[in-house]
């Protein structure tokens, strides 16, 4: 009888582990749009580090339809003209990001 209880306990522990792991990885399954995030990911700098700006720092953003990009101007004590540019491969992805950005700002 003791061996059966051990198997049930192991199954229960493994089941609980899988449920917890699945709940932690739900964000990967239900991927949020990048425009809904609290940061703007604008590519990488010259050293290969990601360039991100908090949306709370952004005071102006504008869309450049001709160049398929959005320019975000943000507050920075070291540079009065601080901005990051997010480029898009085509106008459709630019427009969808723009609409999502306006809805979720």
C-alpha positions, 0 to 999 in steps of 0.5 A, a space after each residue: 500500500 505504501 508504494 501506491 501512495 508514493 506514486 499518487 504523491 509523485 503524480 500530485 507533485 508533478 501535476 501541481 508543478 505542471 499547473 504552476 509552470 503553465 500559469 507562469 508561461 501564460 504570457 508567452 502563450 497569450 502574447 501581448 502587443 508591443 504597443 500595450 507594453 509600458 516601454 517602447 522598444 526601439 531597436 539596439 544601439 551601436 554596442 548592440 544593447 536594446 534601446 528602451 524608453 518608458 512611456 511615462 517619459 515620452 511627451 510627444 510622438 509622431 508618425 512619419 508615413 513616408 519613412 515607415 517610422 515613429 519618432 518618440 521624444 522623451 524627457 532626458 536631463 542630459 539631452 534636451 532633444 532626446 528621441 528614439 525612432 522605431 522603424 517598420 518594414 512596411 506601412 501596414 505594420 506601421 499603421 497597425 502599431 500606430 492604431 494600437 499605440 493610440 488605443 493603449 497609451 
